[in-house]
Every structure is written in structure tokens, then in C-alpha cells.
Amino acid sequence: MEYARLSYPKWPVLTCPALAGFGCPLTIVSGILILAFIGFVLLGVIFVLDVIFCIMAAVKAGRGELWKYPLTIPFLKAKPDSSGTA
């Protein structure tokens, strides 16, 4: 660290790009860490919601009702049979 402070006035043309180049990987690493932290938080939220939705589905199934899971994309759709149920 002492070397950078002493060489800065002598070679500002070389030192400034070097310091900027050192800052870029730090920015990328900090961005990845932030995304990883957000991912861990979202993973916990998704787990809690999954447990809640499974309990709600079990209660509805126990009553004989059909229940659509929220926040899902319907990739596969069932065709109703002759009795009118899915």
C-alpha cells in the first residue's frame, strides 16, 4: 500500500488505469455476492410459500374441491372428461 501512495505522483498515467482496473473485479465480485444473498433470501421465501400452499391444497383436497396453485404457469392443461371434471 505504501508503494502505491509513493508512486502515484510520479506515474499518474499508469496508476489511475491500474486502480480503475482493480476496481472492476471488486465491482463484479460484490455484485455476485449481492445476487447470491438475494437468492438465499428468495429461496427461504419460496420455501415458506411452498409449505403454505401445500397445506392449503391439502385442506381443499380434503373437502373435495379443486385448487389451482398460485404463481404457476400452466404448461400442461387437462381436458375435462364427460362428467365435467378435470
Helices and strands as residue ranges (DSSP letters): H 2-7, H 12-62
